[in-house]
Amino acid sequence: MYGENVRPNSPTPSNTSTPALGTLLVDTSRADRVGEFRGVAGPYWSLRPVGGGAEWEVEPRHVRPAVLIEQLRARTARLNARSRGEVL
């Protein structure tokens, strides 16, 4: 149902302050790609795929907290790829 699982994993909006390391965020400039916050690199925020992989940079204005269903999907996709032997 629409409206379920809409609580973000961070109590503060991502565009007003720097989130905690590991916070799951959505990069709206890349087809709503979910990534873990890894730090600040100049004017950009560094994100990486859930569970590891190559980091990418994004402007903070294109980031929002991941809702619970997005967090679940990202973690499930990672576990499925691992079970297929695609990632370690």
C-alpha positions, 0 to 999 in steps of 0.5 A, spaced: 500 500 500 502 506 498 504 510 504 507 504 508 514 504 510 515 511 509 519 513 515 527 515 513 532 511 517 535 518 519 531 523 523 534 529 520 533 531 512 539 529 508 540 536 505 540 540 511 546 536 515 551 531 514 548 524 515 552 519 519 557 514 516 553 508 513 546 512 513 542 509 507 541 515 502 537 515 495 541 518 489 535 521 485 540 524 479 541 516 478 535 513 477 534 513 485 540 509 486 541 507 493 547 508 497 551 508 503 554 515 506 561 514 506 563 522 507 564 528 504 569 530 498 569 537 497 562 540 495 560 532 494 557 527 498 560 520 497 556 514 496 557 506 495 553 501 494 550 497 499 555 492 502 561 495 498 563 496 491 565 503 487 563 509 490 560 515 487 559 522 488 553 526 488 551 533 490 547 533 496 541 537 493 540 530 489 540 526 495 534 524 500 534 519 506 532 512 503 525 509 506 524 502 509 522 499 503 528 502 499 533 499 504 530 492 504 530 492 496 537 494 496 540 489 502 536 484 498 539 485 492 546 485 495 544 478 498 541 475 492 547 477 488 552 474 493 548 468 493 549 467 485 556 468 486 556 475 483 559 479 489 563 476 495 
